[in-house]
């Protein structure tokens, strides 16, 4: 039971961490603490006069903002708790792996899937990489490439945990197998496209390019504005600067925002079509509905962010929408990847019983 409870809690808590990370980034609190993992040399953000005085002595070049410091530290506290949850999942999954109970001479109730311990181990390694990216986000002064990878890492952790959770709780036995399996490669391709769009969204946010185009659907009154892709998508550079150290041009920011909009259009058309097709397959209607609803909400939120000039609450909600859309896509992919053992089981449970006439206990083949 412990394993299932942890898998139920973990994705929800990860959503909270993802939203907290988005809020930290959008309030410019990423450098609210100039060091890591503490804040100005202590475990809490300095807010009393004495703490602020000590912080100023230790970090004379870092301006102190107690609000931003607390936003950053709360995000770190939440991430640390999530780390403990994932560590617990890994330990329990290994203890309950197939054969573990027999080796101990007993039985293992409520055993997870045969690959759950390896998935949990991979997830734990991903968490360690994510922690290092969190450190580099601060120590390398918000380099766009590092911050975007940090955002992607949080989304991937959520996707892994959600996949493990639905593997424990969701029943696929009522899915129309042949029709669903035909959608499997398209669902996988959709996840790849969505991850790419999340990267573009993170790149747009970390480069502060969300309001480069103040009109919609055009950009500066034209469908194809002047753009500089070479500098806009150069990964190894500092925030707000081109590779040579000069200020990042408006044309580079145009390229970032325009590409994100094109990616949003591709995602809308792709998942809109895939969701409609999946909705017509028996057993996939719930997953397809989740995809279509989260897709529609995310598109509306994205447009309103431009029209309403990126209010903080709506920009944070846009990150939540991306996370929920990713979870919906992962669920659809899970539902269409019916295990090889399932068709036989479904055939047994759905076959009509054969009723023989009274007194007849065998069926003889008639000559043709």
Phi and psi in degrees as a GROMACS rama.xvg file:
@    title "Ramachandran Plot"
@    xaxis  label "Phi"
@    yaxis  label "Psi"
@TYPE xy
-60.5533  -41.9914  UNK-2
-60.8904  -44.6321  UNK-3
-68.3394  -37.0479  UNK-4
-64.608  -42.5959  UNK-5
-63.2278  -41.1166  UNK-6
-68.8351  -24.7264  UNK-7
-75.9653  -37.4142  UNK-8
-78.5651  -39.7209  UNK-9
-59.2717  -48.1626  UNK-10
-63.508  -37.3747  UNK-11
-64.8085  -43.679  UNK-12
-67.413  -34.9224  UNK-13
-64.5439  -38.2377  UNK-14
-58.1325  -41.2438  UNK-15
-62.8384  -42.7941  UNK-16
-64.9144  -41.0972  UNK-17
-62.0793  -45.052  UNK-18
-65.5546  -39.8902  UNK-19
-63.5459  -37.6555  UNK-20
-65.6843  -39.9719  UNK-21
-64.1332  -42.2617  UNK-22
-63.4416  -39.2572  UNK-23
-60.9098  -44.709  UNK-24
-68.103  -42.6076  UNK-25
-73.8732  -21.1786  UNK-26
-95.2354  11.2437  UNK-27
57.8575  35.1775  UNK-28
-98.3333  7.63184  UNK-29
-60.6013  -28.6097  UNK-30
-110.459  25.8106  UNK-31
-61.8233  -24.6356  UNK-32
-124.3  120.973  UNK-33
-77.7953  -7.50182  UNK-34
-122.257  178  UNK-35
-151.645  138.281  UNK-36
-89.2336  -5.22225  UNK-37
-83.7249  -167.26  UNK-38
-136.323  107.817  UNK-39
57.1186  38.3192  UNK-40
82.2299  10.0485  UNK-41
-137.897  172.988  UNK-42
-87.5416  -5.13448  UNK-43
-128.874  160.37  UNK-44
-71.3677  136.787  UNK-45
-70.0696  127.483  UNK-46
-136.587  -17.8615  UNK-47
-85.1626  156.884  UNK-48
-55.1211  -39.7706  UNK-49
-67.0127  -43.1516  UNK-50
-65.4548  -39.481  UNK-51
-65.4703  -39.6832  UNK-52
-62.818  -43.4789  UNK-53
-64.3756  -39.4114  UNK-54
-65.357  -38.2997  UNK-55
-65.6044  -33.8825  UNK-56
-70.2706  -39.4549  UNK-57
-76.2426  -36.7233  UNK-58
-129.266  73.3698  UNK-59
-66.2411  -21.1487  UNK-60
-94.748  -0.0943026  UNK-61
-108.682  113.542  UNK-62
-64.4304  142.369  UNK-63
-102.021  123.95  UNK-64
-129.851  100.781  UNK-65
-54.5609  -37.9517  UNK-66
-61.7573  -50.8173  UNK-67
-65.1168  -34.306  UNK-68
-63.0871  -43.4461  UNK-69
-69.2193  -36.6426  UNK-70
-59.7962  -45.5248  UNK-71
-65.4301  -42.5263  UNK-72
-70.4192  -37.427  UNK-73
-61.2308  -40.856  UNK-74
-60.3758  -41.9313  UNK-75
-67.2233  -39.4038  UNK-76
-60.3516  -46.2368  UNK-77
-62.7072  -41.6248  UNK-78
-63.7766  -36.6012  UNK-79
-65.8741  -41.1069  UNK-80
-63.3979  -42.6265  UNK-81
-60.1896  -39.1877  UNK-82
-60.0047  -41.0101  UNK-83
-65.5677  -37.5196  UNK-84
-63.7657  -45.6287  UNK-85
-66.0227  -38.4907  UNK-86
-61.8684  -41.2148  UNK-87
-63.9444  -41.6676  UNK-88
-60.3631  -42.1766  UNK-89
-64.488  -44.59  UNK-90
-62.5314  -47.196  UNK-91
-65.4041  -40.6881  UNK-92
-62.5674  -39.6231  UNK-93
-70.1195  -37.5725  UNK-94
-67.7813  -28.4878  UNK-95
-107.394  17.813  UNK-96
-65.3473  157.479  UNK-97
-55.4859  128.493  UNK-98
92.146  -14.4266  UNK-99
-65.699  -39.5633  UNK-100
-67.849  -37.4128  UNK-101
-67.2662  -36.7755  UNK-102
-63.4712  -32.5889  UNK-103
-84.576  -5.3746  UNK-104
85.5529  13.4864  UNK-105
-133.711  -159.545  UNK-106
-116.951  155.16  UNK-107
-121.578  101.501  UNK-108
-74.358  156.54  UNK-109
54.1988  50.6147  UNK-110
-78.7444  135.289  UNK-111
-73.4952  -179.994  UNK-112
-60.1524  161.655  UNK-113
-66.713  -22.0803  UNK-114
-104.763  7.16488  UNK-115
-62.8626  -36.6481  UNK-116
-68.3849  -33.4276  UNK-117
-73.2479  -39.0401  UNK-118
-61.2885  -43.9055  UNK-119
-63.9786  -37.5964  UNK-120
-65.725  -44.0687  UNK-121
-60.7108  -38.2145  UNK-122
-64.9194  -39.1556  UNK-123
-65.6044  -39.9806  UNK-124
-64.3496  -40.5376  UNK-125
-62.1157  -37.0458  UNK-126
-63.2581  -40.4485  UNK-127
-64.0678  -40.7934  UNK-128
-63.0023  -40.6063  UNK-129
-63.3579  -37.5833  UNK-130
-64.3106  -41.6337  UNK-131
-65.5113  -37.6027  UNK-132
-64.482  -36.7657  UNK-133
-62.1846  -39.6412  UNK-134
-65.1474  -47.6149  UNK-135
-66.3158  -28.153  UNK-136
-57.0676  -38.6525  UNK-137
-82.191  -51.3387  UNK-138
-69.5833  -25.8975  UNK-139
-99.0548  12.9937  UNK-140
59.8377  52.6803  UNK-141
59.5081  43.2988  UNK-142
-59.7168  129.968  UNK-143
-54.6941  -38.7679  UNK-144
-63.0711  -42.1863  UNK-145
-69.1995  -44.1176  UNK-146
-63.7121  -40.3828  UNK-147
-64.9816  -41.8664  UNK-148
-63.7089  -35.4314  UNK-149
-65.0524  -41.6258  UNK-150
-63.1241  -45.3725  UNK-151
-61.6316  -40.2945  UNK-152
-59.5925  -41.7901  UNK-153
-62.8969  -40.3255  UNK-154
-67.2433  -38.6862  UNK-155
-68.4797  -38.5245  UNK-156
-60.8137  -43.2984  UNK-157
-61.033  -44.7399  UNK-158
-62.371  -42.8349  UNK-159
-63.5353  -46.7874  UNK-160
-64.7402  -40.7767  UNK-161
-65.4023  -40.0711  UNK-162
-62.9736  -42.139  UNK-163
-64.9011  -36.8637  UNK-164
-68.6034  -48.2139  UNK-165
-68.5194  -24.7917  UNK-166
-64.2955  -25.2126  UNK-167
-90.2442  -30.2397  UNK-168
-112.833  -18.8491  UNK-169
-99.2239  134.214  UNK-170
-96.5815  128.588  UNK-171
-107.929  9.61674  UNK-172
-69.5727  -18.5115  UNK-173
-97.3018  8.19846  UNK-174
-78.4335  139.064  UNK-175
-70.8383  103.987  UNK-176
-62.2029  -53.9718  UNK-177
-61.7737  -44.1773  UNK-178
-68.5834  -35.0821  UNK-179
-70.0793  -43.3318  UNK-180
-65.2909  -25.5801  UNK-181
-66.3102  -23.4051  UNK-182
-89.4907  -7.78284  UNK-183
-57.7733  -49.5708  UNK-184
-65.157  -30.8253  UNK-185
-71.7014  -36.1725  UNK-186
-67.2853  -39.174  UNK-187
-65.1362  -43.612  UNK-188
-62.686  -35.0375  UNK-189
-63.7321  -39.211  UNK-190
-64.6042  -40.7492  UNK-191
-61.6092  -44.825  UNK-192
-62.3074  -40.7796  UNK-193
-66.7864  -39.248  UNK-194
-62.1372  -41.1431  UNK-195
-61.0343  -39.334  UNK-196
-69.6976  -34.3598  UNK-197
-63.9181  -40.0499  UNK-198
-61.8348  -43.2344  UNK-199
-63.4401  -39.9237  UNK-200
-64.7936  -41.8997  UNK-201
-64.3035  -39.6617  UNK-202
-64.8918  -37.9723  UNK-203
-64.3003  -43.767  UNK-204
-69.5048  -45.8544  UNK-205
-70.0526  -21.0201  UNK-206
-97.3843  6.24591  UNK-207
53.059  46.3564  UNK-208
-106.08  9.07057  UNK-209
-65.3356  -31.4817  UNK-210
-111.404  26.2561  UNK-211
-66.3785  -39.021  UNK-212
-106.894  114.241  UNK-213
-91.4125  -1.73239  UNK-214
-114.976  161.603  UNK-215
-148.702  137.607  UNK-216
-86.0544  -5.39248  UNK-217
-81.1898  173.034  UNK-218
-129.195  113.033  UNK-219
58.1953  36.6939  UNK-220
78.4249  7.58254  UNK-221
-138.608  155.999  UNK-222
-75.4291  -30.5158  UNK-223
-128.87  91.8903  UNK-224
-75.7889  169.124  UNK-225
-60.9051  130.13  UNK-226
-137.156  149.661  UNK-227
-127.119  91.4747  UNK-228
-72.7518  -31.4353  UNK-229
-61.2055  -47.3546  UNK-230
-83.4737  -33.7295  UNK-231
-63.1463  -35.9934  UNK-232
-111.685  24.1814  UNK-233
-78.3281  119.397  UNK-234
-77.0326  -41.8206  UNK-235
-89.0179  76.1114  UNK-236
-151.616  165.532  UNK-237
-84.4894  164.71  UNK-238
-62.4038  128.171  UNK-239
75.7277  7.85181  UNK-240
-126.201  149.653  UNK-241
-77.5204  169.448  UNK-242
-56.6339  -28.9872  UNK-243
-86.2771  3.83338  UNK-244
92.3883  -6.29495  UNK-245
-76.5137  157.723  UNK-246
-59.5444  141.468  UNK-247
-66.8079  130.38  UNK-248
-77.2715  161.855  UNK-249
-63.8092  -33.1133  UNK-250
-64.3142  -36.1125  UNK-251
-67.6413  -41.7345  UNK-252
-66.3731  -36.6543  UNK-253
-58.7845  -43.0515  UNK-254
-61.6655  -40.1103  UNK-255
-65.8261  -49.8315  UNK-256
-66.4962  -42.8708  UNK-257
-62.3678  -42.551  UNK-258
-64.8863  -38.5863  UNK-259
-63.7126  -38.3974  UNK-260
-67.4124  -41.6873  UNK-261
-62.4886  -41.5304  UNK-262
-61.5056  -38.6607  UNK-263
-63.9313  -38.5893  UNK-264
-64.7588  -43.0674  UNK-265
-61.9258  -45.7145  UNK-266
-61.8626  -41.4197  UNK-267
-62.6779  -47.7049  UNK-268
-65.8665  -42.1071  UNK-269
-67.6227  -53.9527  UNK-270
-74.8549  -26.5799  UNK-271
-62.7731  -45.6767  UNK-272
-67.5319  -47.0464  UNK-273
-62.5481  -41.7312  UNK-274
-64.2645  -39.4918  UNK-275
-65.829  -43.0831  UNK-276
-65.1473  -44.3895  UNK-277
-65.0004  -32.0746  UNK-278
-62.1629  -25.1874  UNK-279
-87.7668  -3.53207  UNK-280
-93.7328  126.081  UNK-281
-54.8697  131.812  UNK-282
91.5179  -11.3917  UNK-283
-107.341  1.29815  UNK-284
-62.6542  -40.0509  UNK-285
-64.9441  -48.0667  UNK-286
-62.9499  -41.2963  UNK-287
-65.7883  -38.6867  UNK-288
-63.8229  -42.0355  UNK-289
-60.3119  -41.7214  UNK-290
-62.0168  -47.4024  UNK-291
-67.5276  -39.152  UNK-292
-69.0383  -47.7798  UNK-293
-66.6256  -34.9188  UNK-294
-63.0031  -47.6348  UNK-295
-61.5831  -44.8071  UNK-296
-61.9033  -41.3709  UNK-297
-66.8876  -38.9669  UNK-298
-64.2349  -45.326  UNK-299
-62.6259  -44.4013  UNK-300
-62.5397  -41.9043  UNK-301
-61.3651  -42.6273  UNK-302
-66.1223  -43.5038  UNK-303
-65.6601  -29.1656  UNK-304
-60.4109  -36.2966  UNK-305
-76.2945  -47.2427  UNK-306
-64.1595  -39.0764  UNK-307
-96.0969  10.3931  UNK-308
61.983  44.9702  UNK-309
56.0193  60.2267  UNK-310
-64.6531  148.185  UNK-311
-58.1791  -44.7012  UNK-312
-65.5484  -36.0048  UNK-313
-76.5867  -35.8157  UNK-314
-64.598  -39.393  UNK-315
-64.6822  -40.4647  UNK-316
-63.609  -31.185  UNK-317
-64.3429  -37.5788  UNK-318
-66.4838  -41.3293  UNK-319
-62.5241  -40.2043  UNK-320
-61.9269  -40.5805  UNK-321
-62.4933  -41.1343  UNK-322
-64.9331  -42.8009  UNK-323
-68.3901  -36.6754  UNK-324
-64.9816  -39.5972  UNK-325
-62.7  -43.0204  UNK-326
-62.7069  -40.3043  UNK-327
-63.2876  -41.34  UNK-328
-65.5805  -38.8906  UNK-329
-64.5628  -39.2582  UNK-330
-65.7748  -42.4183  UNK-331
-61.8329  -43.9795  UNK-332
-60.2251  -41.5501  UNK-333
-62.147  -42.0562  UNK-334
-69.1641  -33.223  UNK-335
-86.258  -13.5858  UNK-336
-91.7485  74.1699  UNK-337
-73.2453  129.889  UNK-338
-60.5314  155.089  UNK-339
-61.6877  -29.2382  UNK-340
-79.2902  -12.9665  UNK-341
-72.459  -40.7811  UNK-342
-55.2138  -43.2338  UNK-343
-63.3555  -41.4023  UNK-344
-64.2525  -41.6863  UNK-345
-66.5389  -38.9831  UNK-346
-61.682  -37.9136  UNK-347
-68.439  -42.1181  UNK-348
-79.7506  -20.6422  UNK-349
-106.423  -5.56358  UNK-350
-68.5736  143.029  UNK-351
-77.3153  134.455  UNK-352
-66.3761  143.832  UNK-353
-92.2598  121.134  UNK-354
-101.862  122.576  UNK-355
-98.1423  151.408  UNK-356
-61.9714  156.14  UNK-357
-59.271  134.957  UNK-358
84.8698  -3.64929  UNK-359
-105.66  120.644  UNK-360
-118.402  0.312915  UNK-361
-137.921  157.88  UNK-362
-116.22  120.569  UNK-363
-101.761  136.837  UNK-364
-71.0238  125.768  UNK-365
-83.7978  143.041  UNK-366
-65.1802  141.985  UNK-367
